[in-house]
Amino acid sequence: MKTLENLVPKLIEKTSDKSLDWTPGEHSQIFEAEIGKHAIAVWEWTSDEDGTEGVSLGIKPIGAKTFSDVVFYDKYSPRHDKFLELYSCARRSALKIDRMIAEVEKDLEGLFPF
């Protein structure tokens, strides 16, 4: 049986090569991408009970309010690192970090000493 976890390597690959574009979600730590008829979201979370941190990945039909499936991995899970990598890639894509850095580098090149 396939799970959301099976998608993570391909999501990282397609995000890294800029084939997949992410957007900010409703909350500051959620990033979303639309793929065909489905929406994928990835987010970081912290447990209110014990402060444990983790990353989750969810899938739903576009326009649906509720996720059809969600996986949660806390920082103690051996799978956490891959999910954190996906979160980081999605965040960079959604917030256009690479473009901002390129713009700042270009602006720095134009600065001259006083």
Residue pairs with C-beta under 8 A, 6 or more apart in sequence:
3 69
3 71
4 57
4 58
4 59
4 69
4 70
4 71
5 57
5 71
5 79
7 40
7 57
8 57
8 82
8 83
8 86
9 82
11 20
11 33
11 40
11 86
11 89
11 90
12 82
12 85
12 86
12 89
14 20
15 22
15 33
15 86
15 89
15 90
15 93
16 89
18 93
20 33
20 35
20 93
21 33
21 93
22 31
22 32
22 33
22 89
22 90
22 91
22 93
22 94
23 31
23 32
23 33
23 94
24 30
24 31
24 32
24 94
24 95
25 31
25 32
25 41
25 43
27 43
29 43
29 44
29 45
30 41
30 42
30 43
31 41
31 42
31 43
31 87
31 90
31 91
31 93
31 94
32 39
32 40
32 41
32 94
33 39
33 40
33 41
33 90
33 93
34 40
34 62
37 61
37 62
38 59
38 60
38 61
38 62
39 59
39 60
39 61
39 62
39 64
40 57
40 58
40 59
41 57
41 58
41 59
41 60
41 67
42 55
42 56
42 57
42 58
42 83
42 86
42 87
42 90
43 55
43 56
43 87
44 53
44 54
44 55
44 87
45 53
45 54
45 55
45 56
45 72
46 52
46 53
46 54
47 53
47 54
47 74
52 74
52 75
52 76
53 74
53 75
54 72
54 73
54 74
54 75
54 77
54 80
54 83
55 72
55 73
55 80
55 83
55 84
55 86
55 87
56 70
56 71
56 72
56 73
56 83
57 70
57 71
57 83
57 86
58 67
58 68
58 69
58 70
58 71
59 67
59 68
59 69
59 70
60 66
60 67
60 68
61 68
71 83
73 79
73 80
73 83
74 80
91 97
92 98
